[in-house]
């Protein structure tokens, strides 16, 4: 969707135009998250002045930027730096969740190992169910989902994540299930929807291998 070195704006606000901007490519974020971003941006420009922007760099890190026109004597540059530091401390969980969201859904990165761990160190568990025409991946833990893949049919479910619940839809365009005495191979190409909007075209491949005892 974006080039590797492109600066991707998430949201921003301007005290001069008295406007708020939100990038609709992120419309699949839960409404509660969108509302919180709205408040953060607008309150910054009300209290500090100038222009405030939140954007992702090429590594998926969320950056803050504030600027003002030269003639703006009311702009509080020191206060702006302090407010950004406050956001980074008080909104740490939200900001880290947004970075994870961007890296997974926009940069197509794998979910980091630490994000798949519960507070007690236990990993998130996946359960696989399948028959000749479909398969379902059930994830349980701090991130929970039930994703069903069936060629030519859309399945909807909720995906519980650290940054809120997402409604997800999967529509498989190709499905392959091969079984032998020693191995099962499952492959699927599918369209992914988030909160009713097309998000990506993905593929999944799973191999189940029997363990032979010596």
CORVEN-V7874 format. One line per field, one symbol per residue. burial: 1 if it has 24 or more other ideal C-beta (glycine too) atoms within 12 Angstrom, else 0. Layout:
# CORVEN-V7874
burial = ???
This chain:
# CORVEN-V7874
burial = 0000000111111110000111101101110011011101110110111111111100010111110100000010000100110010001001101111111111100010001100000001000001000111101011111111111000101010111101111111001110000000010101111110001101010100000000
